[in-house]
Amino acid sequence: MTDPRTRKLRRQSLIGLGGLMMLGLLMVLLSRIQGLERPVRIVGATVLVSVIVVWWTVFAIRIYRAQDEYLRQAERVAWYWGGLFGLLLSFPAFVFIGMGGLTWLWPAVETSPSLGRAFTLGYMLPLAMQVTGALAVGLWWRLARR
Amino acid sequence: MKNRLKVLRAERDWSQAELAAHLDVSRQSVNAIETGKYDPSLPLAFKIARLFGLPIEAIFEA
């Protein structure tokens, strides 16, 4: 027998992930449509990603509410320590790749200053957003409990 | 933190899932609390105490 809370959590997770996969599939289909103008493709992809963000926000909240305190604590530990260690491990990899380490190992891998800048931007954007988000939520949490 | 949750549950012949349903938590939570690997929050400890009709200190001890 499964307890009602676990059943609810599984249901929310399945719907959330299922919907996410369907939207991801739409994203792939959009990228494969032939003859679309570039602005249409860019706007279409941006709108679709925004829908994905809204979808996942809604289900992140629903999944969080379906969890009990033990599972929430597990998530906090996993995101804090797992996220921190994952981030720390990524730094040497970032420097190695950023300095052309892949090209050194496999000369066939293309490298250029513009690719290097794109790689740095791609690495820094989610990192900066995640750190900013964590700082903002941390500040809000403290202020709300003063 | 030690507790008597497993004994109290056994006295009522409840499974972990049944106790979890009474407390509105997951079965994993009940298991983790019973084995002393997770200490419940104060609200959950009060809920457990109310369910068994006992004071908190009769169920949990430091």
N, CA and C atoms of all chains as a GROMACS GRO file, in nm:
protein
  624
    1MET      N    1   0.085  -0.120   0.000
    1MET     CA    2   0.000   0.000   0.000
    1MET      C    3   0.088   0.125   0.000
    2THR      N    4   0.057   0.214  -0.090
    2THR     CA    5   0.132   0.339  -0.095
    2THR      C    6   0.051   0.447  -0.025
    3ASP      N    7   0.119   0.531   0.054
    3ASP     CA    8   0.048   0.636   0.126
    3ASP      C    9  -0.002   0.743   0.029
    4PRO      N   10  -0.111   0.813   0.065
    4PRO     CA   11  -0.171   0.912  -0.026
    4PRO      C   12  -0.075   1.023  -0.069
    5ARG      N   13   0.012   1.064   0.022
    5ARG     CA   14   0.102   1.176  -0.011
    5ARG      C   15   0.202   1.134  -0.119
    6THR      N   16   0.254   1.013  -0.108
    6THR     CA   17   0.348   0.963  -0.210
    6THR      C   18   0.277   0.948  -0.345
    7ARG      N   19   0.151   0.899  -0.340
    7ARG     CA   20   0.074   0.885  -0.465
    7ARG      C   21   0.055   1.021  -0.531
    8LYS      N   22   0.023   1.122  -0.450
    8LYS     CA   23   0.002   1.257  -0.502
    8LYS      C   24   0.133   1.312  -0.563
    9LEU      N   25   0.242   1.287  -0.491
    9LEU     CA   26   0.373   1.335  -0.538
    9LEU      C   27   0.410   1.269  -0.671
   10ARG      N   28   0.387   1.138  -0.679
   10ARG     CA   29   0.418   1.066  -0.804
   10ARG      C   30   0.332   1.118  -0.919
   11ARG      N   31   0.204   1.143  -0.890
   11ARG     CA   32   0.111   1.192  -0.994
   11ARG      C   33   0.158   1.328  -1.046
   12GLN      N   34   0.190   1.418  -0.954
   12GLN     CA   35   0.234   1.552  -0.994
   12GLN      C   36   0.365   1.545  -1.072
   13SER      N   37   0.457   1.460  -1.026
   13SER     CA   38   0.587   1.447  -1.093
   13SER      C   39   0.570   1.392  -1.234
   14LEU      N   40   0.483   1.290  -1.247
   14LEU     CA   41   0.461   1.230  -1.379
   14LEU      C   42   0.398   1.329  -1.477
   15ILE      N   43   0.296   1.401  -1.430
   15ILE     CA   44   0.231   1.499  -1.519
   15ILE      C   45   0.331   1.610  -1.556
   16GLY      N   46   0.405   1.656  -1.456
   16GLY     CA   47   0.503   1.763  -1.480
   16GLY      C   48   0.609   1.722  -1.580
   17LEU      N   49   0.667   1.604  -1.557
   17LEU     CA   50   0.774   1.557  -1.646
   17LEU      C   51   0.719   1.522  -1.785
   18GLY      N   52   0.600   1.461  -1.787
   18GLY     CA   53   0.536   1.425  -1.915
   18GLY      C   54   0.512   1.549  -2.000
   19GLY      N   55   0.455   1.652  -1.936
   19GLY     CA   56   0.429   1.777  -2.007
   19GLY      C   57   0.558   1.842  -2.055
   20LEU      N   58   0.658   1.835  -1.971
   20LEU     CA   59   0.789   1.892  -2.006
   20LEU      C   60   0.848   1.822  -2.128
   21MET      N   61   0.833   1.690  -2.132
   21MET     CA   62   0.885   1.614  -2.246
   21MET      C   63   0.808   1.647  -2.374
   22MET      N   64   0.676   1.664  -2.361
   22MET     CA   65   0.594   1.700  -2.478
   22MET      C   66   0.635   1.837  -2.531
   23LEU      N   67   0.655   1.932  -2.439
   23LEU     CA   68   0.696   2.067  -2.481
   23LEU      C   69   0.837   2.064  -2.541
   24GLY      N   70   0.923   1.980  -2.486
   24GLY     CA   71   1.058   1.964  -2.542
   24GLY      C   72   1.053   1.908  -2.682
   25LEU      N   73   0.959   1.815  -2.702
   25LEU     CA   74   0.940   1.755  -2.835
   25LEU      C   75   0.894   1.861  -2.935
   26LEU      N   76   0.802   1.948  -2.889
   26LEU     CA   77   0.756   2.058  -2.975
   26LEU      C   78   0.873   2.148  -3.015
   27MET      N   79   0.963   2.168  -2.920
   27MET     CA   80   1.082   2.251  -2.944
   27MET      C   81   1.168   2.188  -3.054
   28VAL      N   82   1.186   2.058  -3.047
   28VAL     CA   83   1.264   1.987  -3.150
   28VAL      C   84   1.194   1.998  -3.285
   29LEU      N   85   1.061   1.978  -3.285
   29LEU     CA   86   0.984   1.986  -3.410
   29LEU      C   87   0.997   2.126  -3.471
   30LEU      N   88   0.990   2.229  -3.386
   30LEU     CA   89   1.002   2.367  -3.434
   30LEU      C   90   1.137   2.389  -3.503
   31SER      N   91   1.241   2.330  -3.444
   31SER     CA   92   1.375   2.351  -3.501
   31SER      C   93   1.391   2.278  -3.634
   32ARG      N   94   1.301   2.182  -3.662
   32ARG     CA   95   1.315   2.102  -3.786
   32ARG      C   96   1.221   2.148  -3.897
   33ILE      N   97   1.135   2.245  -3.868
   33ILE     CA   98   1.044   2.294  -3.972
   33ILE      C   99   1.127   2.370  -4.076
   34GLN      N  100   1.110   2.328  -4.200
   34GLN     CA  101   1.187   2.389  -4.309
   34GLN      C  102   1.121   2.520  -4.353
   35GLY      N  103   1.201   2.613  -4.397
   35GLY     CA  104   1.152   2.735  -4.462
   35GLY      C  105   1.100   2.843  -4.370
   36LEU      N  106   1.122   2.828  -4.238
   36LEU     CA  107   1.077   2.934  -4.146
   36LEU      C  108   1.176   3.050  -4.148
   37GLU      N  109   1.123   3.172  -4.146
   37GLU     CA  110   1.210   3.290  -4.139
   37GLU      C  111   1.282   3.290  -4.003
   38ARG      N  112   1.404   3.344  -4.000
   38ARG     CA  113   1.484   3.342  -3.877
   38ARG      C  114   1.413   3.412  -3.760
   39PRO      N  115   1.354   3.535  -3.783
   39PRO     CA  116   1.285   3.600  -3.670
   39PRO      C  117   1.170   3.514  -3.615
   40VAL      N  118   1.096   3.450  -3.707
   40VAL     CA  119   0.985   3.364  -3.664
   40VAL      C  120   1.038   3.249  -3.579
   41ARG      N  121   1.148   3.192  -3.623
   41ARG     CA  122   1.209   3.080  -3.551
   41ARG      C  123   1.256   3.125  -3.410
   42ILE      N  124   1.320   3.244  -3.407
   42ILE     CA  125   1.371   3.294  -3.277
   42ILE      C  126   1.256   3.325  -3.181
   43VAL      N  127   1.154   3.398  -3.233
   43VAL     CA  128   1.040   3.434  -3.148
   43VAL      C  129   0.964   3.307  -3.105
   44GLY      N  130   0.945   3.216  -3.202
   44GLY     CA  131   0.874   3.090  -3.171
   44GLY      C  132   0.945   3.012  -3.061
   45ALA      N  133   1.078   3.000  -3.074
   45ALA     CA  134   1.156   2.925  -2.973
   45ALA      C  135   1.150   2.995  -2.838
   46THR      N  136   1.158   3.130  -2.839
   46THR     CA  137   1.154   3.204  -2.712
   46THR      C  138   1.019   3.187  -2.644
   47VAL      N  139   0.911   3.196  -2.723
   47VAL     CA  140   0.776   3.179  -2.666
   47VAL      C  141   0.760   3.038  -2.610
   48LEU      N  142   0.806   2.939  -2.686
   48LEU     CA  143   0.792   2.801  -2.641
   48LEU      C  144   0.872   2.776  -2.512
   49VAL      N  145   0.992   2.832  -2.506
   49VAL     CA  146   1.073   2.817  -2.384
   49VAL      C  147   1.004   2.886  -2.265
   50SER      N  148   0.940   3.002  -2.294
   50SER     CA  149   0.867   3.071  -2.187
   50SER      C  150   0.752   2.984  -2.135
   51VAL      N  151   0.685   2.916  -2.228
   51VAL     CA  152   0.576   2.824  -2.187
   51VAL      C  153   0.634   2.712  -2.101
   52ILE      N  154   0.752   2.660  -2.142
   52ILE     CA  155   0.817   2.554  -2.064
   52ILE      C  156   0.849   2.604  -1.923
   53VAL      N  157   0.899   2.727  -1.915
   53VAL     CA  158   0.935   2.785  -1.785
   53VAL      C  159   0.810   2.797  -1.696
   54VAL      N  160   0.701   2.847  -1.755
   54VAL     CA  161   0.576   2.862  -1.677
   54VAL      C  162   0.528   2.724  -1.631
   55TRP      N  163   0.530   2.628  -1.725
   55TRP     CA  164   0.486   2.491  -1.694
   55TRP      C  165   0.566   2.435  -1.577
   56TRP      N  166   0.700   2.448  -1.585
   56TRP     CA  167   0.783   2.388  -1.482
   56TRP      C  168   0.772   2.463  -1.350
   57THR      N  169   0.749   2.595  -1.357
   57THR     CA  170   0.728   2.672  -1.234
   57THR      C  171   0.603   2.621  -1.162
   58VAL      N  172   0.495   2.605  -1.238
   58VAL     CA  173   0.369   2.556  -1.180
   58VAL      C  174   0.391   2.419  -1.116
   59PHE      N  175   0.460   2.330  -1.188
   59PHE     CA  176   0.475   2.195  -1.135
   59PHE      C  177   0.582   2.187  -1.025
   60ALA      N  178   0.680   2.278  -1.029
   60ALA     CA  179   0.777   2.282  -0.919
   60ALA      C  180   0.704   2.316  -0.790
   61ILE      N  181   0.608   2.410  -0.797
   61ILE     CA  182   0.530   2.449  -0.679
   61ILE      C  183   0.440   2.333  -0.635
   62ARG      N  184   0.374   2.269  -0.734
   62ARG     CA  185   0.283   2.158  -0.700
   62ARG      C  186   0.359   2.041  -0.640
   63ILE      N  187   0.477   2.013  -0.696
   63ILE     CA  188   0.558   1.901  -0.645
   63ILE      C  189   0.608   1.935  -0.504
   64TYR      N  190   0.650   2.060  -0.484
   64TYR     CA  191   0.698   2.102  -0.352
   64TYR      C  192   0.586   2.086  -0.249
   65ARG      N  193   0.465   2.128  -0.286
   65ARG     CA  194   0.352   2.118  -0.193
   65ARG      C  195   0.314   1.973  -0.166
   66ALA      N  196   0.338   1.886  -0.263
   66ALA     CA  197   0.303   1.744  -0.244
   66ALA      C  198   0.406   1.673  -0.156
   67GLN      N  199   0.525   1.731  -0.144
   67GLN     CA  200   0.627   1.669  -0.060
   67GLN      C  201   0.599   1.696   0.088
   68ASP      N  202   0.643   1.603   0.173
   68ASP     CA  203   0.635   1.631   0.316
   68ASP      C  204   0.769   1.690   0.362
   69GLU      N  205   0.779   1.720   0.491
   69GLU     CA  206   0.900   1.789   0.539
   69GLU      C  207   1.027   1.709   0.519
   70TYR      N  208   1.017   1.576   0.528
   70TYR     CA  209   1.134   1.490   0.512
   70TYR      C  210   1.187   1.498   0.368
   71LEU      N  211   1.095   1.491   0.272
   71LEU     CA  212   1.136   1.498   0.131
   71LEU      C  213   1.186   1.637   0.094
   72ARG      N  214   1.125   1.740   0.154
   72ARG     CA  215   1.173   1.877   0.129
   72ARG      C  216   1.314   1.894   0.184
   73GLN      N  217   1.338   1.835   0.302
   73GLN     CA  218   1.472   1.844   0.360
   73GLN      C  219   1.573   1.773   0.270
   74ALA      N  220   1.531   1.657   0.217
   74ALA     CA  221   1.619   1.583   0.125
   74ALA      C  222   1.651   1.668   0.002
   75GLU      N  223   1.551   1.740  -0.049
   75GLU     CA  224   1.573   1.828  -0.166
   75GLU      C  225   1.670   1.940  -0.131
   76ARG      N  226   1.652   1.998  -0.013
   76ARG     CA  227   1.739   2.109   0.028
   76ARG      C  228   1.884   2.061   0.039
   77VAL      N  229   1.902   1.946   0.103
   77VAL     CA  230   2.038   1.891   0.118
   77VAL      C  231   2.097   1.861  -0.019
   78ALA      N  232   2.015   1.799  -0.105
   78ALA     CA  233   2.064   1.761  -0.238
   78ALA      C  234   2.102   1.885  -0.319
   79TRP      N  235   2.016   1.989  -0.316
   79TRP     CA  236   2.044   2.108  -0.396
   79TRP      C  237   2.158   2.189  -0.338
   80TYR      N  238   2.166   2.196  -0.204
   80TYR     CA  239   2.275   2.275  -0.145
   80TYR      C  240   2.409   2.206  -0.166
   81TRP      N  241   2.420   2.083  -0.115
   81TRP     CA  242   2.550   2.015  -0.122
   81TRP      C  243   2.579   1.961  -0.261
   82GLY      N  244   2.479   1.898  -0.322
   82GLY     CA  245   2.499   1.845  -0.459
   82GLY      C  246   2.527   1.958  -0.556
   83GLY      N  247   2.447   2.067  -0.544
   83GLY     CA  248   2.466   2.182  -0.633
   83GLY      C  249   2.602   2.246  -0.611
   84LEU      N  250   2.642   2.258  -0.485
   84LEU     CA  251   2.771   2.321  -0.454
   84LEU      C  252   2.888   2.238  -0.508
   85PHE      N  253   2.885   2.107  -0.482
   85PHE     CA  254   2.994   2.022  -0.530
   85PHE      C  255   2.996   2.016  -0.682
   86GLY      N  256   2.877   2.008  -0.742
   86GLY     CA  257   2.870   2.006  -0.888
   86GLY      C  258   2.930   2.134  -0.947
   87LEU      N  259   2.897   2.245  -0.884
   87LEU     CA  260   2.948   2.375  -0.929
   87LEU      C  261   3.101   2.381  -0.914
   88LEU      N  262   3.149   2.337  -0.798
   88LEU     CA  263   3.294   2.339  -0.774
   88LEU      C  264   3.368   2.251  -0.874
   89LEU      N  265   3.308   2.136  -0.906
   89LEU     CA  266   3.372   2.045  -1.002
   89LEU      C  267   3.374   2.106  -1.143
   90SER      N  268   3.275   2.193  -1.169
   90SER     CA  269   3.267   2.249  -1.305
   90SER      C  270   3.376   2.354  -1.331
   91PHE      N  271   3.430   2.415  -1.225
   91PHE     CA  272   3.530   2.522  -1.246
   91PHE      C  273   3.656   2.473  -1.319
   92PRO      N  274   3.720   2.365  -1.272
   92PRO     CA  275   3.838   2.318  -1.348
   92PRO      C  276   3.802   2.281  -1.493
   93ALA      N  277   3.684   2.219  -1.510
   93ALA     CA  278   3.641   2.181  -1.646
   93ALA      C  279   3.623   2.306  -1.732
   94PHE      N  280   3.565   2.411  -1.671
   94PHE     CA  281   3.544   2.537  -1.744
   94PHE      C  282   3.677   2.597  -1.790
   95VAL      N  283   3.774   2.600  -1.698
   95VAL     CA  284   3.905   2.657  -1.732
   95VAL      C  285   3.973   2.573  -1.840
   96PHE      N  286   3.967   2.442  -1.825
   96PHE     CA  287   4.031   2.351  -1.921
   96PHE      C  288   3.972   2.370  -2.061
   97ILE      N  289   3.839   2.369  -2.069
   97ILE     CA  290   3.773   2.382  -2.200
   97ILE      C  291   3.793   2.524  -2.254
   98GLY      N  292   3.778   2.622  -2.163
   98GLY     CA  293   3.791   2.763  -2.205
   98GLY      C  294   3.929   2.795  -2.261
   99MET      N  295   4.031   2.728  -2.210
   99MET     CA  296   4.167   2.754  -2.258
   99MET      C  297   4.204   2.668  -2.380
  100GLY      N  298   4.104   2.597  -2.433
  100GLY     CA  299   4.130   2.518  -2.554
  100GLY      C  300   4.178   2.377  -2.526
  101GLY      N  301   4.149   2.326  -2.407
  101GLY     CA  302   4.193   2.191  -2.370
  101GLY      C  303   4.139   2.082  -2.462
  102LEU      N  304   4.014   2.101  -2.508
  102LEU     CA  305   3.955   1.998  -2.595
  102LEU      C  306   4.028   1.993  -2.729
  103THR      N  307   4.063   2.111  -2.781
  103THR     CA  308   4.136   2.117  -2.908
  103THR      C  309   4.276   2.055  -2.893
  104TRP      N  310   4.334   2.076  -2.776
  104TRP     CA  311   4.465   2.017  -2.748
  104TRP      C  312   4.455   1.864  -2.748
  105LEU      N  313   4.346   1.811  -2.688
  105LEU     CA  314   4.330   1.665  -2.685
  105LEU      C  315   4.287   1.610  -2.821
  106TRP      N  316   4.190   1.678  -2.882
  106TRP     CA  317   4.139   1.636  -3.014
  106TRP      C  318   4.150   1.753  -3.110
  107PRO      N  319   4.257   1.759  -3.189
  107PRO     CA  320   4.279   1.875  -3.276
  107PRO      C  321   4.162   1.904  -3.371
  108ALA      N  322   4.076   1.803  -3.394
  108ALA     CA  323   3.963   1.825  -3.485
  108ALA      C  324   3.859   1.919  -3.425
  109VAL      N  325   3.860   1.935  -3.293
  109VAL     CA  326   3.763   2.025  -3.228
  109VAL      C  327   3.797   2.170  -3.262
  110GLU      N  328   3.697   2.239  -3.316
  110GLU     CA  329   3.718   2.377  -3.360
  110GLU      C  330   3.738   2.471  -3.241
  111THR      N  331   3.821   2.571  -3.257
  111THR     CA  332   3.835   2.673  -3.152
  111THR      C  333   3.859   2.809  -3.214
  112SER      N  334   3.807   2.911  -3.148
  112SER     CA  335   3.827   3.049  -3.195
  112SER      C  336   3.790   3.141  -3.080
  113PRO      N  337   3.834   3.269  -3.087
  113PRO     CA  338   3.798   3.362  -2.979
  113PRO      C  339   3.647   3.376  -2.963
  114SER      N  340   3.572   3.378  -3.075
  114SER     CA  341   3.426   3.395  -3.063
  114SER      C  342   3.362   3.272  -3.000
  115LEU      N  343   3.414   3.153  -3.033
  115LEU     CA  344   3.362   3.030  -2.969
  115LEU      C  345   3.394   3.031  -2.819
  116GLY      N  346   3.512   3.080  -2.787
  116GLY     CA  347   3.553   3.091  -2.646
  116GLY      C  348   3.460   3.184  -2.569
  117ARG      N  349   3.426   3.299  -2.632
  117ARG     CA  350   3.334   3.394  -2.566
  117ARG      C  351   3.196   3.333  -2.548
  118ALA      N  352   3.151   3.261  -2.654
  118ALA     CA  353   3.018   3.196  -2.647
  118ALA      C  354   3.016   3.092  -2.536
  119PHE      N  355   3.125   3.017  -2.524
  119PHE     CA  356   3.133   2.915  -2.419
  119PHE      C  357   3.130   2.979  -2.280
  120THR      N  358   3.208   3.088  -2.265
  120THR     CA  359   3.211   3.158  -2.136
  120THR      C  360   3.073   3.213  -2.100
  121LEU      N  361   3.007   3.273  -2.199
  121LEU     CA  362   2.872   3.328  -2.176
  121LEU      C  363   2.775   3.216  -2.138
  122GLY      N  364   2.782   3.106  -2.213
  122GLY     CA  365   2.694   2.992  -2.186
  122GLY      C  366   2.716   2.934  -2.048
  123TYR      N  367   2.840   2.940  -2.000
  123TYR     CA  368   2.871   2.888  -1.867
  123TYR      C  369   2.827   2.986  -1.759
  124MET      N  370   2.853   3.114  -1.783
  124MET     CA  371   2.830   3.216  -1.681
  124MET      C  372   2.682   3.250  -1.661
  125LEU      N  373   2.604   3.246  -1.769
  125LEU     CA  374   2.464   3.291  -1.759
  125LEU      C  375   2.384   3.211  -1.655
  126PRO      N  376   2.375   3.076  -1.669
  126PRO     CA  377   2.299   3.003  -1.566
  126PRO      C  378   2.362   3.013  -1.428
  127LEU      N  379   2.496   3.018  -1.424
  127LEU     CA  380   2.564   3.029  -1.295
  127LEU      C  381   2.527   3.160  -1.225
  128ALA      N  382   2.536   3.270  -1.301
  128ALA     CA  383   2.505   3.402  -1.243
  128ALA      C  384   2.358   3.409  -1.202
  129MET      N  385   2.268   3.355  -1.286
  129MET     CA  386   2.125   3.358  -1.254
  129MET      C  387   2.095   3.275  -1.130
  130GLN      N  388   2.160   3.159  -1.119
  130GLN     CA  389   2.134   3.072  -1.004
  130GLN      C  390   2.185   3.136  -0.874
  131VAL      N  391   2.304   3.195  -0.880
  131VAL     CA  392   2.360   3.259  -0.761
  131VAL      C  393   2.274   3.380  -0.722
  132THR      N  394   2.233   3.460  -0.823
  132THR     CA  395   2.147   3.575  -0.796
  132THR      C  396   2.015   3.529  -0.733
  133GLY      N  397   1.956   3.425  -0.791
  133GLY     CA  398   1.830   3.371  -0.738
  133GLY      C  399   1.845   3.324  -0.595
  134ALA      N  400   1.955   3.253  -0.566
  134ALA     CA  401   1.979   3.202  -0.431
  134ALA      C  402   1.996   3.318  -0.332
  135LEU      N  403   2.072   3.420  -0.374
  135LEU     CA  404   2.092   3.536  -0.285
  135LEU      C  405   1.961   3.608  -0.259
  136ALA      N  406   1.880   3.626  -0.365
  136ALA     CA  407   1.752   3.696  -0.352
  136ALA      C  408   1.658   3.620  -0.259
  137VAL      N  409   1.647   3.490  -0.279
  137VAL     CA  410   1.556   3.410  -0.195
  137VAL      C  411   1.607   3.407  -0.050
  138GLY      N  412   1.739   3.396  -0.034
  138GLY     CA  413   1.798   3.397   0.101
  138GLY      C  414   1.768   3.527   0.174
  139LEU      N  415   1.781   3.638   0.101
  139LEU     CA  416   1.754   3.770   0.160
  139LEU      C  417   1.605   3.784   0.194
  140TRP      N  418   1.520   3.744   0.100
  140TRP     CA  419   1.375   3.750   0.124
  140TRP      C  420   1.336   3.666   0.246
  141TRP      N  421   1.393   3.546   0.256
  141TRP     CA  422   1.361   3.455   0.367
  141TRP      C  423   1.396   3.520   0.502
  142ARG      N  424   1.515   3.583   0.506
  142ARG     CA  425   1.557   3.647   0.633
  142ARG      C  426   1.470   3.767   0.666
  143LEU      N  427   1.445   3.852   0.564
  143LEU     CA  428   1.365   3.972   0.587
  143LEU      C  429   1.222   3.937   0.630
  144ALA      N  430   1.167   3.832   0.569
  144ALA     CA  431   1.029   3.793   0.599
  144ALA      C  432   1.015   3.737   0.740
  145ARG      N  433   1.126   3.702   0.802
  145ARG     CA  434   1.120   3.641   0.936
  145ARG      C  435   1.182   3.729   1.044
  146ARG      N  436   1.197   3.858   1.014
  146ARG     CA  437   1.253   3.949   1.115
  146ARG      C  438   1.144   3.996   1.210
  147MET      N  439   1.799   1.132   1.790
  147MET     CA  440   1.692   1.133   1.891
  147MET      C  441   1.618   0.998   1.888
  148LYS      N  442   1.602   0.939   2.008
  148LYS     CA  443   1.531   0.811   2.015
  148LYS      C  444   1.381   0.835   2.023
  149ASN      N  445   1.303   0.736   1.979
  149ASN     CA  446   1.157   0.749   1.989
  149ASN      C  447   1.092   0.612   1.997
  150ARG      N  448   0.964   0.613   2.036
  150ARG     CA  449   0.888   0.488   2.054
  150ARG      C  450   0.786   0.470   1.943
  151LEU      N  451   0.810   0.534   1.831
  151LEU     CA  452   0.710   0.533   1.724
  151LEU      C  453   0.680   0.391   1.672
  152LYS      N  454   0.786   0.313   1.654
  152LYS     CA  455   0.768   0.178   1.600
  152LYS      C  456   0.682   0.092   1.695
  153VAL      N  457   0.709   0.106   1.824
  153VAL     CA  458   0.633   0.030   1.925
  153VAL      C  459   0.487   0.073   1.925
  154LEU      N  460   0.466   0.204   1.925
  154LEU     CA  461   0.328   0.257   1.926
  154LEU      C  462   0.252   0.215   1.801
  155ARG      N  463   0.322   0.214   1.689
  155ARG     CA  464   0.258   0.173   1.564
  155ARG      C  465   0.223   0.024   1.569
  156ALA      N  466   0.316  -0.056   1.622
  156ALA     CA  467   0.293  -0.200   1.632
  156ALA      C  468   0.175  -0.231   1.724
  157GLU      N  469   0.161  -0.152   1.831
  157GLU     CA  470   0.049  -0.172   1.924
  157GLU      C  471  -0.086  -0.155   1.855
  158ARG      N  472  -0.088  -0.070   1.756
  158ARG     CA  473  -0.212  -0.046   1.681
  158ARG      C  474  -0.223  -0.131   1.556
  159ASP      N  475  -0.119  -0.212   1.532
  159ASP     CA  476  -0.115  -0.300   1.416
  159ASP      C  477  -0.126  -0.222   1.284
  160TRP      N  478  -0.058  -0.109   1.281
  160TRP     CA  479  -0.056  -0.028   1.160
  160TRP      C  480   0.071  -0.055   1.081
  161SER      N  481   0.060  -0.049   0.951
  161SER     CA  482   0.180  -0.053   0.868
  161SER      C  483   0.239   0.088   0.865
  162GLN      N  484   0.360   0.100   0.813
  162GLN     CA  485   0.422   0.233   0.802
  162GLN      C  486   0.338   0.322   0.711
  163ALA      N  487   0.285   0.261   0.604
  163ALA     CA  488   0.204   0.340   0.509
  163ALA      C  489   0.076   0.389   0.574
  164GLU      N  490   0.016   0.305   0.662
  164GLU     CA  491  -0.107   0.347   0.732
  164GLU      C  492  -0.079   0.461   0.828
  165LEU      N  493   0.032   0.448   0.901
  165LEU     CA  494   0.068   0.558   0.992
  165LEU      C  495   0.097   0.685   0.911
  166ALA      N  496   0.166   0.667   0.798
  166ALA     CA  497   0.197   0.782   0.712
  166ALA      C  498   0.068   0.851   0.666
  167ALA      N  499  -0.032   0.770   0.630
  167ALA     CA  500  -0.160   0.826   0.586
  167ALA      C  501  -0.228   0.904   0.700
  168HIS      N  502  -0.221   0.850   0.823
  168HIS     CA  503  -0.279   0.920   0.939
  168HIS      C  504  -0.210   1.055   0.963
  169LEU      N  505  -0.078   1.058   0.938
  169LEU     CA  506  -0.001   1.179   0.965
  169LEU      C  507   0.011   1.272   0.844
  170ASP      N  508  -0.039   1.225   0.730
  170ASP     CA  509  -0.026   1.298   0.604
  170ASP      C  510   0.121   1.325   0.568
  171VAL      N  511   0.202   1.221   0.583
  171VAL     CA  512   0.342   1.228   0.539
  171VAL      C  513   0.369   1.105   0.452
  172SER      N  514   0.490   1.097   0.398
  172SER     CA  515   0.525   0.981   0.315
  172SER      C  516   0.571   0.865   0.404
  173ARG      N  517   0.564   0.743   0.347
  173ARG     CA  518   0.609   0.626   0.423
  173ARG      C  519   0.758   0.637   0.455
  174GLN      N  520   0.834   0.697   0.363
  174GLN     CA  521   0.978   0.714   0.388
  174GLN      C  522   1.003   0.797   0.514
  175SER      N  523   0.917   0.898   0.536
  175SER     CA  524   0.933   0.983   0.656
  175SER      C  525   0.915   0.900   0.781
  176VAL      N  526   0.809   0.817   0.782
  176VAL     CA  527   0.782   0.733   0.899
  176VAL      C  528   0.901   0.642   0.925
  177ASN      N  529   0.951   0.580   0.818
  177ASN     CA  530   1.065   0.489   0.832
  177ASN      C  531   1.188   0.563   0.887
  178ALA      N  532   1.215   0.682   0.831
  178ALA     CA  533   1.333   0.759   0.873
  178ALA      C  534   1.320   0.804   1.019
  179ILE      N  535   1.198   0.839   1.061
  179ILE     CA  536   1.178   0.881   1.201
  179ILE      C  537   1.193   0.760   1.293
  180GLU      N  538   1.130   0.648   1.254
  180GLU     CA  539   1.138   0.527   1.338
  180GLU      C  540   1.282   0.480   1.359
  181THR      N  541   1.363   0.490   1.256
  181THR     CA  542   1.501   0.442   1.265
  181THR      C  543   1.595   0.548   1.323
  182GLY      N  544   1.539   0.664   1.359
  182GLY     CA  545   1.619   0.769   1.421
  182GLY      C  546   1.709   0.843   1.325
  183LYS      N  547   1.683   0.827   1.195
  183LYS     CA  548   1.769   0.894   1.096
  183LYS      C  549   1.718   1.033   1.061
  184TYR      N  550   1.597   1.063   1.104
  184TYR     CA  551   1.541   1.197   1.078
  184TYR      C  552   1.459   1.240   1.199
  185ASP      N  553   1.486   1.361   1.246
  185ASP     CA  554   1.409   1.416   1.359
  185ASP      C  555   1.294   1.501   1.302
  186PRO      N  556   1.171   1.470   1.341
  186PRO     CA  557   1.058   1.547   1.286
  186PRO      C  558   1.058   1.690   1.337
  187SER      N  559   0.993   1.777   1.261
  187SER     CA  560   0.977   1.916   1.306
  187SER      C  561   0.884   1.918   1.427
  188LEU      N  562   0.879   2.030   1.496
  188LEU     CA  563   0.788   2.041   1.612
  188LEU      C  564   0.641   2.018   1.572
  189PRO      N  565   0.592   2.082   1.462
  189PRO     CA  566   0.452   2.056   1.425
  189PRO      C  567   0.423   1.908   1.401
  190LEU      N  568   0.518   1.837   1.334
  190LEU     CA  569   0.494   1.695   1.308
  190LEU      C  570   0.503   1.614   1.438
  191ALA      N  571   0.594   1.652   1.528
  191ALA     CA  572   0.605   1.583   1.656
  191ALA      C  573   0.475   1.599   1.736
  192PHE      N  574   0.417   1.720   1.733
  192PHE     CA  575   0.288   1.743   1.801
  192PHE      C  576   0.177   1.661   1.737
  193LYS      N  577   0.182   1.651   1.605
  193LYS     CA  578   0.080   1.574   1.534
  193LYS      C  579   0.087   1.426   1.573
  194ILE      N  580   0.211   1.375   1.582
  194ILE     CA  581   0.232   1.236   1.623
  194ILE      C  582   0.180   1.216   1.765
  195ALA      N  583   0.213   1.311   1.852
  195ALA     CA  584   0.170   1.301   1.992
  195ALA      C  585   0.017   1.302   2.003
  196ARG      N  586  -0.046   1.390   1.925
  196ARG     CA  587  -0.194   1.398   1.926
  196ARG      C  588  -0.256   1.268   1.875
  197LEU      N  589  -0.194   1.213   1.769
  197LEU     CA  590  -0.248   1.090   1.709
  197LEU      C  591  -0.248   0.975   1.811
  198PHE      N  592  -0.140   0.966   1.888
  198PHE     CA  593  -0.131   0.856   1.985
  198PHE      C  594  -0.186   0.895   2.122
  199GLY      N  595  -0.229   1.018   2.137
  199GLY     CA  596  -0.287   1.062   2.264
  199GLY      C  597  -0.186   1.065   2.378
  200LEU      N  598  -0.063   1.098   2.345
  200LEU     CA  599   0.044   1.099   2.446
  200LEU      C  600   0.117   1.233   2.441
  201PRO      N  601   0.182   1.270   2.554
  201PRO     CA  602   0.267   1.389   2.546
  201PRO      C  603   0.392   1.360   2.462
  202ILE      N  604   0.448   1.464   2.404
  202ILE     CA  605   0.565   1.446   2.316
  202ILE      C  606   0.678   1.372   2.386
  203GLU      N  607   0.702   1.409   2.513
  203GLU     CA  608   0.815   1.348   2.584
  203GLU      C  609   0.794   1.199   2.612
  204ALA      N  610   0.669   1.151   2.595
  204ALA     CA  611   0.645   1.008   2.612
  204ALA      C  612   0.678   0.932   2.483
  205ILE      N  613   0.698   1.004   2.377
  205ILE     CA  614   0.729   0.940   2.248
  205ILE      C  615   0.876   0.963   2.208
  206PHE      N  616   0.921   1.086   2.228
  206PHE     CA  617   1.058   1.122   2.189
  206PHE      C  618   1.145   1.148   2.311
  207GLU      N  619   1.269   1.106   2.302
  207GLU     CA  620   1.364   1.144   2.408
  207GLU      C  621   1.498   1.178   2.342
  208ALA      N  622   1.564   1.277   2.399
  208ALA     CA  623   1.691   1.325   2.339
  208ALA      C  624   1.803   1.224   2.362
   0.00000   0.00000   0.00000
